[in-house]
Amino acid sequence: MLVLTFSTGVIDAVGFLGFDRVFTGNMTGNVVILGMGLAGVDDLPVAGPALALVGFMVGAAIAGRAMRHKVPGSWAVSTTTVFGTVGATVLATAVYVAVVESFSYVVTIVITTVLGTAMGLQAAAARVIAVKDVTTVVVTSSITGLAADSWFGARNPGGGARRIAAVVVLLVGAGVGAASVVRNPGLGLLVAAIVILAVALFGAFPVREPATNMPATTSVV
């Protein structure tokens, strides 16, 4: 889930900087941008954030439907399918963006809507896996838990390293995405796609510790 959080940082940075200031994973930021855009402030976009939000909800609904029978906290075939679909979608988008040098406004909206749908799939799947404070698309809950459970707060140890890691990997991912936009936004999306597909593959074929063959014991009474 931390690796997927990194990929979200990449995709969100590419979407915001490369495609008309639209977040495709962080829907909180997207709603804020949409609200300011509706108010006519600073020529902020409206159609892009709105359709990305709709796409995100559609993706989340599809993933919720596909994983409705899955046991929370576990990995199943449906989990691999959802993450594999996300990775394939981002990969196809990356190839298109890398090949095509310029986009019309309509194409830009289509790209952000497709990426928003993919992020909705990912977020819903992560929600079922249920790693505390790691939603893969935002780190607000991680930061809240880190501060609230700190020594100054509730003094409730546990989970601090995971929460810090979530913030750091999102930050690093955003940096990678921003750097890729300078050359070609498709590069950042390609990195994110490879990461997501690797997670899907790792989840489908996890590394397991070899079983210890203990000699059978018998007792004579």
Order of alpha helices (4+ residues) and beta strands (2+ residues): alpha-alpha-alpha-alpha-alpha-alpha-alpha-alpha
